[in-house]
Structures are given as C-alpha cells and as structure tokens.
Amino acid sequence: MNLKDVFTESKPLQTKKMFTSNEGVTTIQLMASAQLKEHTTKVPAFLVCVTGEVFFENELGVKEKLLSGDFINIEPAVRHWLSAETDSLLLLIR
C-alpha cells in the first residue's frame, strides 16, 4: 500500500494513526543490488520506502515491490528479507 492511498476524503487536513511504536525508528540504506539477509523481528514493525525500489519477501510467500511512499507491516517471528533494485532509503518503525 502507498501512503497516498491512506486518505480517501478530500479534506485540506487529515491525520491517521498507522502504527504504535515502542522501540523507535531506524533508517536503512541499501545500495543497488544490496540485500538485507533473512531475519525475524520480535515485535511488529512498519517498513516505509522513502526512496528507491526494494523487494520485501517473507517465508509465507509474500513478495512486495516497495517504491517511494509504499509501506508494509512486518509480523513478528516471520522470517523476511529485503533486496534493493536501486539505491534505496527506508524507515523501519518498531
């Protein structure tokens, strides 16, 4: 899903709580062809692609292409990994 798709009404100001964080925000930079190897998280996480093109995959068969503004919720205890097609910057909120 993309952040632009979250708001469906035509109002000049809108807010929407997307995720409750207990641990904070981590920035991730992946250069083209770089991979973040398979791992798990102990808590739910919210991953947002700020720039670039990244593939998110998990052991449940999910494969999502993330572009600027796209996000995905990451389930705890599910193995997942990232592969960058282009130089990319992401925010991980846990």
Order of alpha helices (4+ residues) and beta strands (2+ residues): beta-beta-beta-beta-beta-beta-beta-beta
